[in-house]
Structures are given as C-alpha cells and as structure tokens.
Amino acid sequence: MTQHSSRSTALQTVVGAGTLLLGCLLAWGATSISSEAGYGGVGPNFFPWVVAIVLVVCGVLSIVHARTGGFRALEEASGDGQAHWKGFIWVSVGLLLNAMLITTLGFILSCALCFVLAVRGFKSSEGRLDLSPKAWFKDLLIGVALAAPVYWMFTQLLAINLPGLTNTGWL
C-alpha cells in the first residue's frame, strides 16, 4: 500500500477536473444537437446528455474524493514505470487512419486496418513485435472477420448506414 501524498492529491484533483471539463464540453456540444424525438421516443441528443451528466457527476465526485483524502487504499502500481511510446504511436496511428479513411475504404477495411496497427502496438509493448508479411496478413484477416459481422449487423439488421466500399450494403 502506498502512502498518500500531496502530489497524488493534486494529480487526482487534476483527473477529476479534466473529467468535469470533458462533461461540461460534451453538455455544451449536446445543446447543438436536435432534441426532436425519434424512434423509441428519444432524440439524438439523449445519449450525449446522459454521458455528459455522468461525466460531470464523476468529475465532481473525483474532485471531492481527492480533496478529502484521495484514494486511500491504492495498491502498488503494476507494469512498467514508463509508458511504451512506440506502442502508443502504433495504436494512435491506427485510430487516426480509421477516422480518416472510413469514408474512402469503407467501415470493414478501415476497421481492419485499425485492428492491424493496434495489434502491432500491443505486441510491441510486450516485446513481440512481428513485422513479417505473414503476421500483417493474418491480423488483417482477423480484423476483417471482426469488422464484417459488425458492419452487416448494423447495415442489414438494424438498418443503420455505415460507410461502405460499395453501395450494396455488404462491403
């Protein structure tokens, strides 16, 4: 068990304040979303408001908790003492490329690419980075196998439009 310090109190307060700020920003953004009721009686701004309220409550409670003694029963941190920046970069590039390419490549291929790059990041953090073509291809197939059923469920069963490679609704 670690002893509580003023530094950890300050850091816990910063995390709470960041959560509170994020909730406030989300609430501000939710004000610009239409509240007209849709399917099921709720409008498109319902979930942003729910998430904003939960974030605000969590932020306030985190700040109060940090200022009244903080997290008292924290166990010693496990894992590396330093962040694994190479892995972080692999995962970040995967997420950013997914966001940039989803309308060009379609949901399935952009999500599969994101999966491939995220796997590189996680394996890099374990010291098992494999950049061989076989590993890339295997991970791409797994990514497609995960993304395709999600895409089909949303487009075919739920009738929710996601960006596709074709206009058929199957790719």
C-alpha positions, 0 to 999 in steps of 0.5 A: 500500500502506498502512502498518500501524498500531496502530489497524488492529491493534486494529480487526482484533483487534476483527473477529476477536473479534466473529467468535469471539463470533458462533461461540461464540453460534451453538455455544451456540444449536446445543446447543438444537437436536435432534441426532436424525438425519434424512434423509441421516443428519444432524440439524438441528443439523449445519449450525449446528455446522459454521458455528459451528466455522468461525466460531470457527476464523476468529475465532481465526485473525483474532485471531492474524493481527492480533496478529502483524502484521495484514494486511500487504499491504492495498491502498488502500481503494476507494469512498467514505470514508463509508458511504451511510446512506440506502442502508443504511436502504433495504436494512435496511428491506427485510430487516426487512419480509421477516422480518416479513411472510413469514408474512402475504404469503407467501415470493414477495411478501415476497421481492419486496418485499425485492428492491424496497427493496434495489434502491432502496438500491443505486441510491441509493448510486450516485446513481440513485435512481428513485422513479417508479411505473414503476421500483417496478413493474418491480423488483417484477416482477423480484423476483417472477420471482426469488422464484417459481422459488425458492419452487416449487423448494423447495415442489414439488421438494424438498418443503420448506414455505415460507410461502405466500399460499395453501395450494396450494403455488404462491403 
